[in-house]
Amino acid sequence: MPTSFGCTGIVVKTQNGVTIPARTMEFGFDVRSKLLVISKGTTIKFLSSIDGKDGYTMKTKYGFAGMNAVEKNIVVDGVNEAGLYLGCFYFAGFANYEKLTPKNQSTAVSIEELGNYVLGSFATVDEVIEGLQDITLVGSFIEDIQGEAPFHYAVTDKTGRSVVIEYTKDGLQVYENTVNVVCNNPTYDWHLTNLRNYVNLAPNNAKGFTLNGENYTPLGEGTGMLGLPGDYTSPSRFVRATAFINTTLPSKNIEEGIFRAFHTLNAFDIPKGAVRQPTPTGVHTDYTVWTSAVDTKNSVYYYKTYKNQNVKKLVLKDILDQANGQMLVIESETPRIYENVVKG
């Protein structure tokens, strides 16, 4: 297995006060994501990936929904009834978790299950940070990746506060997401420091200069962003996303904010074949499996997939009413249709 997978997260804030976290999900294989819906009052027993072990047990305070992965009853990207969003992002080489022991088993939650714990329990970032003290996050073996899932986590509430949560060798670290961007490894504070290498980037075109009486003018548009890294590495995507999301034109309302979020993330879409790594069984290629955006005011989950670029939405209130207290798994893929503009 390769050492990292690329995901890019942004936060859009509209002029009428709505916060919209959005992200791409990249992997080297189809993670078989479906929409998972978990109702308020559902009992959840953690350590679901570890046979014969029961960890922390809770009853959900809030209903929530979002994308699952590898057919597990876990939400790796989703929103709850209170408008709290959580997304899991790969953090290879830096993630460090507790080992499961008989002593900590009663408080243990597996890495990939943190979304269920957070979205089922809390309404605000402050509550999440406090609630992390009540559990022990542990690693668990995931068959599909032949190892633990090294995650760090983006959490955003409807007030607009956004943080990045990391477990490293130094313990739990919580960073305020001051630039409205999250990617992958290395640590979040490293990415913020790295931005200082790009302080000349600006949205305005450069005017050029005069040297020995000769005028040297730009060859075309985009010279304010000259030097913007364009590769698919996490540091480069972080810089590029910071430049794009903090220079995008203001969104006056939710509809425009969702539209701008997907447009911005189009610049981070990875086509199959652009990122490759040879493996003993063939060639691994990262690609954008799905892209999501969340209206935290109304708890609406928007998404599109690699197979179908049409944006779809799941209104949490409506689906929780239909769930009637049950857990639901909903197919996320719909048929791809190319509309004929000539009506027969």
N, C-alpha and C positions, 0 to 999 in steps of 0.2 A: 504494500500500500504506500502511496505517496505521503509526504510528510505534512502537506497542507492542502486546504481547499479554499477557494476564494468566495467570499461573500462581502457585499458592500451595503451598509446601512446609512440612511440619511433621516433627518427630521425636518419637515416643512411646517412652518407656522403661518397661518393665514392672518389677514388683516382684521378679521372679525373674531380672532382669539381661539381658533381651533388648531390643535397640534396633530400632525400627521406623521408618525414614524413609518418608514418604508424601507424595503431591503430587497436584494437579490439573494437567491440561494443557489450556490454552485456546488456541484459534486462531480465525482468521476464516474458515477453510475446513477441510474434512476433510483432515487430513494423511496419510490412508491408512496409518495405523500397523498393522503386523503384528508378531507376536512373532518376533524374530530370535535364533537360537541359534548361537553360535560356539564350537567345541570347542578344548580345549587342544591346542597344537601346530600351530594354523592359521597359515599365513603371511599377513600383512596388509601390503599396499603402500598407503601413504597418498597423499593428493592425488587421491582417486578422482573428485572432481568437476571436475578440471582435465584436459582432454584433452591427451594427449601428455606428461604430466608424471608422474614417479614421485618420491615424496618418501621419508620415513623408511620403512624396512622392518623388520618384526619377526616373530617367531614367538611366539604367545601362550603365556604361562606358566600361565594359568588359563582354564578355560572360563567362558563367561558368557552371559547371555540377558536380554532385556527388549524394550521397544518400539522399533521403528524409526520412520522418518518418510519421507514422500514416496518410498517404494519404494526407498530406498537401503539398502545393507548397513552401516548404522550404528546403534548402540544409543544412543538419546538419553535413556533412562531404564532402568536395569537393575542387576543384581547378579551377582557372580562367585562361583566356588567357595569363595573365602576369606571370603565374607560382606561384601565391599566393595560399597557402593552408589554410583552416580553418577547425577545428574539434570541435564539442561540446562534452563536457565531464560532466557527472553528478557531482554535487557539493552540495549535500544535507546537510542541517544544517548550512551552512556557506554563501550561496548566499543571497544577499540582494539587492533589486532593488527599484527604485522609484515607487510610486503609480501614476497611470494615473489621471491627473486633466485637466480641461479645459485650464489651463495655459500652460501645457507642451504637450498637445495633438499634436500640429503641428510638434513637433520634436520627437514624441514617436515612438519607435521601440520595438516590443515585444521580450522577451528573446529568443524564439525559432527562430526568424527571423533574428538574427544578422548575420548569415552566408550569407543571401541574400544581406544585406547591405554591408558587408565587401568585399565579392567576386565580387559583381557588381560594386564596386567603386574604389578599390585600387590595387596597384601593389607591394607595399613594406610594411614591418612592420612599418617603420617610418610614412608612409601615414595613416596606420590604426590607430596608436596611436593618430595622429593629428585629424583624422576623427571622433574618438569617442567623441570628444568635441562638435560635431555638433548635436548629437542626445541625447535623453533621453531613457535609456533602462528601460522598465517597465515589470512587471509581467502580465501574462494573463492565464486564466483558460484553461487547456487542458483536455478534456473529458476523454481521455484514461487513464490518470494517476490521475484523480480527484483532480487536483491541478495545481500549476505552475511548470514549468520545471526548476529546479535549476541547471543552467549550469555555468561552466567556460569554457574558450575557448583556444585552442592551435592554434597559427598562425605562419606559416613559409613561408618565401619567397625564391626565387630561389638563392639568394646570400648565403643562409645558416643560416641567422639570424632566430631565433625562440624565441617566447615569450609565456607566459601564462597570459591571461587576466582574472581578477577576479573582481567581484562586491560584496563587503562585507559591513558590517555595518560601516567600515572605508572609504567607497567610492571605487572609481576605483583604482585597483592596477595592475600594469604591471610588470611582473618578466621576466628577461632574462632566457631562458631555457638553463642553462649552462651544464646540465648533459644529455641532449637529451632524456628526459623522462617526461611524464605527466600522472597522474592517476586521482583519485577523491579526495574527502575530506580527511583530512582538507586542510588548505591553503598551497600554494606552498612553501612558506618560511618555514613552519613547516616540510615539507618533506625533504627539504635541510638540516635542522638542524638534523633531525632524522638519516641522513646518517652517522653522526659522531658516532653512536652506532655500526657501521659496518666497522670501519677503518681497521680491520685486514683481510678483504676479499681480495683475490688475485686469479688470474687464475692458478698460479703455485702450484703444489702439495707440501704439507708440508713434511719435511724430518723426522720428529719425534724428539725424545729426548732420552737422557740417564739419568737414575736415579739409583743411588747406583750400578753402573756397569751393569745394565740391559738396553738393547736397546728397546725402544718402537717405532715401525715403523707403518706407516699408514696401515689400513686394505685394502685399495683400492684407486681408483682414486677419484679425486674431493675434496681432503682435503684442498686445498687452499680456496675453497668456503664453508668450514665447518662453520655452523652457519647461512647460508643464509636462510631467512624465506621462507617457501614454501606454506603458506596458501593463501587464495584469498582476504584477506583484502587489502584495498587501500595502507596503509603504507608498507605492506609486498611486494605487487606487485611493488611498486615504487622502493624499495631497490633491488629487484630481477631484474627488468628491467634495472636499472642503472648498476648493475654488469654485466649483459649479453651484453648490447649494447656497453658498453665501453671496453669490452674485446674481442668482436667478431673480427675475422680476417678481414683485410681490404678488401673492395670490389673495384676491379679495374675499373668497369664500371657500367652502369645503369642496365644491365641484371643481373649482379651478386649482385648488391645492392638490387634490388627488390626481388630476390631469398632469400637473407640473411634476409631481413626484414620479409618476411612471415615465414621463418624458426624460427627466434627469437620469433615471436609472437605465434608460435605453443605452446610455453612453457606457454602461458597465456590463452589458449583455455579452457573454462569452459564447461564440458559436463553436460547435463541435469541431475539434481539430486544431484550434488556435493555441491551446495549451496541452502539450503532450508529455508523457513520461513512459519510457519502455518498462514493462514488467515481465516477469517470467511467463505469464500467460498471454502476453500481447502488448497492446499500447493503451495506457490510461489517458483519457482526455477529459479535462474539466469542461463543464458547460453549465449554462444557466438553466436549472431545472424548473424553477418558478420565481416569480417576483410578486411582492405583496405591498400593500399600503393600507393603513388603518386610520379611520376616522374615530378618534378617541372620545369626541363629544357624544356621538350617537352609538358607539360600539359597533361599527360596521367594518367588516373585513373584506378588502378588495384583493384580487389576485389574477395573474395570468400565468400560463405554463409554457414550457418549451414547445409542446405539441399544439397549443392553441393560444395565440397572442391576443385574442379578444379578452377584455377585462370583465371579470365576473365579480359578484359581490354576495356576501352572506350577512344578512342583518341579524345580529345576535338575538335581539328581543324576539323576533319572529321564530327563529329556529328553536329557541329555548321553550317558547310556548308549544311548539309542535313536539318537542322532546318529552314534555310532561314528566320531568324528573328522571328520564332515562339517559344513558350514554348513547350517542349516535355516531356512526361513521358514514360519511357521505362521499361519494365519488367526486373527485375534484376535476377530472377531465370531462370535457364535453366535445361533441364532434366539431372538427374544424370545417368552417364553411366560408367560401369566398363568394361574397355577394355579387350577383350579376347586376350591373348598373343599367343594363338594357332590359326592360321588362317585356317579356314575351306575351 
